[in-house]
Amino acid sequence: MLFRSRRQGISRCMLQSDKRSEKSQEISMKVIYATTLAATFLVTPLALQAATSMSDVEAVVTASQDYGITHFREIEFEDGNRTEVEGWVGEDWYVELDLSGSNIDHEDREKRIDGPWGMSAEEVRQVARAAMDEGITRIEEIKIRSNGSIEVEGDDANGREIEVSFRQGNNTPVGVERDD
């Protein structure tokens, strides 16, 4: 009987120990989740500091022109000062550039037979200015489709997403979508 009650006592202690261990693990997981969440909220504003002003657009367009791009299809501003540019060099070459500031980090070229199309450097500047006039304070992407529709995506001063649409050759927006 004494042996049995000791075994039961040990079992109860082990059970209580297991419960404390589970509770400790649960608390540890909550701490990890809270830390991750806090870090996310701290890092997100840093990514948003990559706000693209007109001077940032100008620097990317100028670096791309210096490289030889004559027709822009897409400009995507990423975190920090990283940018991806797609467009045409000459009559036959479609290029994708990865830029850090005005330095080219990577280039892909593809010989194409469909010929150059897209926006001129001046058209990129004009739609960027017009989109900023509509409330975009941080441009994430400028792109044109083969049908001549142009989209400028970004964020407004409150951090809400905004997309301004244009038709090639006309700097008056044909549509503005805001996320509420």
BELNORDA-V954174 format. One record per helix or strand of 3 or more residues. SS is the DSSP state (hx for helix, st for strand). FROM is the first residue (numbers start at 1). LEN is the number of residues. If there is no record, write none. Layout:
<<SS,FROM,LEN> <SS,FROM,LEN>>
This chain:
<<hx,2,47> <hx,54,14> <st,69,9> <st,82,8> <st,93,8> <st,103,9> <hx,121,13> <st,138,7> <st,149,7> <st,161,7> <st,170,9>>
